[in-house]
């Protein structure tokens, strides 16, 4: 099974693809889509959409997971993030694979064992779990963690009965 994770952001969107081989996880690729804050929002989300479509087409995932909405300090920042999430969800849906959402706390708990782990702990555990030589960039590591959490959920017996990815 190939799980694809997306960590949306209007300036930096991370993506990561993970193959599950029995009890082993293998990184198939990851990257960070960087856009310029100087560009209009429509251009930034267009770049994110196009780059995600290319990555999804290249990896042909069986399931796709996007980080779910969380509370944000600023309404304006939350609104802009919502646009990035929207194009990520659209790119995922157009891919044809089932799409699920994973909360930040579920991602942290799945990868580190604690729903309150620091970002640096998540980044390091992703490196260890995937056997990477060095840490992936933060946004890509977050996307890989989202893919790992989604794959873990999809492999649970209850999720299979209910029809993952939820």
Residue, then its C-alpha position, 0 to 999 in steps of 0.5 A: x500500500x502507498x500512502x501519500x501525506x499532504x501538509x498544506x500551507x500557503x507558502x510551504x506545502x509539504x508532501x510525502x509518499x510512504x510504502x507499507x511493506x508488512x511492518x516496514x515503512x519505506x519513503x518513496x519521495x517527499x518535497x516542499x512546494x515553496x511559493x512566494x508571499x509576493x505572489x497573489x494568493x490565486x497564483x500561490x494556490x495554483x502553484x500548489x495545485x499543479x505541483x501536487x498533481x505532478x507528485x500524485x501522478x508520479x506516486x499513484x497512491x492507494x490512499x491520500x491523507x491531508x492534515x485536518x483543520x486545527x485552531x489558529x491564532x489569526x482568523x486571516x491566517x486560518x482563512x489563507x490556510x483554508x485555501x491551501x487545504x482546499x486545493x490540496x483536497x481538490x488535487x487529492x480528490x482528482x487523483x481518484x484514491x480515497x482521501x482522509x484527514x488526520x488531526x495534528x494530535x493523531x499524527x504526533x501520537x502515531x509517530x512519536x507515541x505522544x499527541x503533544x510531541x514537539x515538531x523536532x521530535x516528529x521530524x526525528x521519528x520520521x527519520x528513524x521510522x523511514x530509515x532516512x540518512x538525515x531529517x527531511x525538511x520540516x514541512x516534508x517531514x510533517x507530510x511523511x508523518x501524516x502519511x505514516x499516521x494515515x497508513x497506520x489507521x488504514x491498517x488497523x482491523x477496525x478501520x478495515x471493517x469500516x472502510x479506511x481512510x475515514 
